[in-house]
Amino acid sequence: MYASSCSCLNFLSSSVIVCFRLIFCLLAVQPLIEIKQRMVVNETDRVVLTRQINSNPLANISWLHGTKMLKRQFFVKTTSFIIETAQCTDTMNFTLMASNIVQSNVTSRVELIVNCEYKATSSQQLEHNASKKKSLPKGVTFSNRTTLLKVFFMFFECCLSIFFMK
């Protein structure tokens, strides 16, 4: 803030009055997005991706996945994108885009990695159990021929071992 002198005209009389005015220097600045390391979370965690945006005037923000707009905010210094329950499919790179009158479309990558637990499908679990126990639960159906052949040969092997044990 600087003080400077100036001349002002007094409309009520013809005399010139000396006055002071304050000059504010407003510097317009393009958006600058805070850079952070990738975020690594576990499946089912609550995720809050947050970034600070330095700009003057304040920036308009867009959170994107590819070309899909996920969230938009106007005139902000801090932005957050929340995922209530992280899933494996949430592992991705988001794009954070900030714009103001100085610069449009300033972007930053926001990387999220979700640690996932391996979950065997029911047919994979049945195959695993069948290979371990050499017996199958009653009423089991199989979705492909390879699995059916495996079961047949396991049954055949079991019958042979019983036959030769007697």
C-alpha positions as CSV (number, residue, x, y, z in Angstrom):
1,M,0.0,0.0,0.0
2,Y,1.5,3.4,-1.0
3,A,0.4,7.0,-0.2
4,S,0.7,9.6,-2.9
5,S,-0.4,13.2,-3.1
6,C,-2.7,14.5,-5.7
7,S,-4.7,17.6,-6.6
8,C,-8.5,17.5,-6.1
9,L,-11.0,20.0,-7.2
10,N,-13.4,21.3,-4.6
11,F,-16.7,21.9,-6.4
12,L,-18.0,24.1,-3.6
13,S,-15.3,26.7,-4.0
14,S,-12.7,27.5,-6.6
15,S,-9.7,26.7,-4.4
16,V,-7.6,23.6,-5.0
17,I,-7.2,21.3,-2.1
18,V,-4.3,18.9,-1.6
19,C,-5.5,15.4,-0.6
20,F,-3.9,12.0,-0.2
21,R,-5.1,8.8,-1.7
22,L,-4.2,5.2,-1.0
23,I,-3.1,3.1,-4.0
24,F,-3.7,-0.6,-3.8
25,C,-1.7,-2.7,-6.1
26,L,-3.8,-5.7,-7.2
27,L,-1.8,-8.2,-9.0
28,A,-3.8,-10.7,-11.2
29,V,-2.2,-14.1,-11.1
30,Q,-3.0,-17.3,-13.1
31,P,-4.1,-20.3,-11.0
32,L,-1.4,-22.4,-9.5
33,I,-2.5,-25.8,-8.2
34,E,-0.9,-27.5,-5.2
35,I,1.1,-30.6,-6.1
36,K,0.9,-33.6,-3.9
37,Q,2.0,-37.2,-4.0
38,R,-0.4,-39.9,-5.2
39,M,-2.9,-41.0,-2.5
40,V,-3.0,-44.7,-1.7
41,V,-6.0,-46.0,0.3
42,N,-7.6,-49.3,1.1
43,E,-10.8,-50.6,-0.3
44,T,-13.9,-49.2,1.6
45,D,-11.9,-46.2,2.9
46,R,-13.4,-42.7,2.7
47,V,-11.3,-40.7,0.3
48,V,-10.9,-36.9,0.4
49,L,-8.7,-35.5,-2.4
50,T,-7.9,-31.9,-1.5
51,R,-5.9,-29.2,-3.3
52,Q,-5.1,-25.6,-2.6
53,I,-5.4,-23.2,-5.6
54,N,-3.4,-19.9,-5.5
55,S,-4.8,-17.4,-7.9
56,N,-6.0,-13.8,-8.2
57,P,-8.9,-13.5,-8.8
58,L,-10.1,-16.7,-7.3
59,A,-10.4,-19.7,-9.7
60,N,-13.2,-21.8,-11.0
61,I,-12.5,-25.5,-10.5
62,S,-13.5,-28.6,-12.4
63,W,-12.7,-32.2,-11.3
64,L,-12.6,-34.5,-14.3
65,H,-12.2,-38.2,-15.1
66,G,-11.2,-38.2,-18.8
67,T,-13.7,-35.9,-20.3
68,K,-16.4,-36.6,-17.8
69,M,-17.1,-33.7,-15.4
70,L,-17.3,-35.0,-11.8
71,K,-17.6,-31.7,-9.8
72,R,-17.5,-28.0,-10.4
73,Q,-16.8,-25.1,-8.0
74,F,-16.7,-21.4,-8.5
75,F,-14.3,-18.8,-6.9
76,V,-12.4,-21.1,-4.6
77,K,-9.0,-21.3,-2.8
78,T,-9.4,-24.9,-1.6
79,T,-11.2,-27.7,-3.5
80,S,-12.0,-31.3,-2.4
81,F,-13.4,-34.3,-4.1
82,I,-14.9,-37.0,-1.9
83,I,-15.4,-40.7,-2.5
84,E,-17.4,-42.1,0.5
85,T,-16.5,-45.7,0.0
86,A,-13.4,-46.5,-2.2
87,Q,-13.7,-49.4,-4.6
88,C,-11.1,-51.0,-6.8
89,T,-12.5,-49.3,-9.8
90,D,-11.8,-45.9,-8.3
91,T,-8.0,-46.4,-9.0
92,M,-7.5,-43.7,-11.6
93,N,-6.0,-40.4,-12.5
94,F,-8.3,-37.4,-12.0
95,T,-7.7,-34.1,-13.7
96,L,-8.1,-30.9,-11.7
97,M,-8.7,-27.9,-13.9
98,A,-8.5,-24.3,-12.7
99,S,-9.4,-21.2,-14.6
100,N,-9.6,-17.4,-14.0
101,I,-9.5,-14.3,-16.1
102,V,-5.7,-14.5,-16.4
103,Q,-5.4,-18.1,-17.5
104,S,-7.9,-20.8,-18.6
105,N,-7.6,-24.5,-18.2
106,V,-4.6,-24.9,-15.9
107,T,-4.5,-28.6,-15.1
108,S,-2.9,-31.0,-12.6
109,R,-3.1,-34.7,-12.3
110,V,-4.5,-36.2,-9.0
111,E,-3.6,-39.8,-8.7
112,L,-5.6,-42.3,-6.5
113,I,-4.6,-45.9,-5.9
114,V,-7.0,-48.2,-4.1
115,N,-5.5,-51.4,-2.6
116,C,-7.9,-54.2,-3.3
117,E,-8.5,-57.6,-1.8
118,Y,-8.6,-60.5,-4.1
119,K,-12.1,-62.1,-4.0
120,A,-12.5,-65.4,-5.8
121,T,-15.7,-65.8,-7.8
122,S,-17.9,-68.6,-6.7
123,S,-16.8,-70.8,-9.7
124,Q,-13.1,-70.1,-8.9
125,Q,-13.7,-71.0,-5.3
126,L,-15.5,-74.3,-6.2
127,E,-12.6,-75.2,-8.6
128,H,-10.2,-74.5,-5.8
129,N,-12.2,-76.6,-3.3
130,A,-12.6,-79.4,-5.8
131,S,-8.9,-79.6,-6.5
132,K,-8.1,-79.7,-2.8
133,K,-10.7,-82.2,-1.5
134,K,-11.3,-84.3,-4.6
135,S,-15.0,-84.1,-3.8
136,L,-17.7,-81.7,-4.6
137,P,-20.8,-80.4,-2.8
138,K,-24.1,-81.8,-3.9
139,G,-26.0,-79.8,-6.6
140,V,-22.8,-78.1,-8.0
141,T,-23.1,-76.9,-11.6
142,F,-20.2,-75.7,-13.7
143,S,-20.2,-73.0,-16.3
144,N,-17.6,-74.4,-18.8
145,R,-16.4,-77.7,-20.3
146,T,-12.9,-77.5,-18.9
147,T,-14.2,-77.4,-15.3
148,L,-16.5,-80.3,-16.1
149,L,-13.7,-82.4,-17.5
150,K,-11.5,-81.7,-14.5
151,V,-14.4,-82.9,-12.2
152,F,-14.9,-86.0,-14.4
153,F,-11.2,-87.0,-14.2
154,M,-11.1,-86.3,-10.5
155,F,-14.1,-88.6,-10.1
156,F,-12.6,-91.2,-12.3
157,E,-9.3,-91.0,-10.3
158,C,-11.2,-91.4,-7.1
159,C,-13.1,-94.5,-8.4
160,L,-9.9,-96.1,-9.5
161,S,-8.2,-95.6,-6.2
162,I,-11.2,-97.1,-4.4
163,F,-11.3,-100.1,-6.8
164,F,-7.6,-100.8,-6.4
165,M,-7.7,-100.4,-2.6
166,K,-10.0,-103.4,-2.2
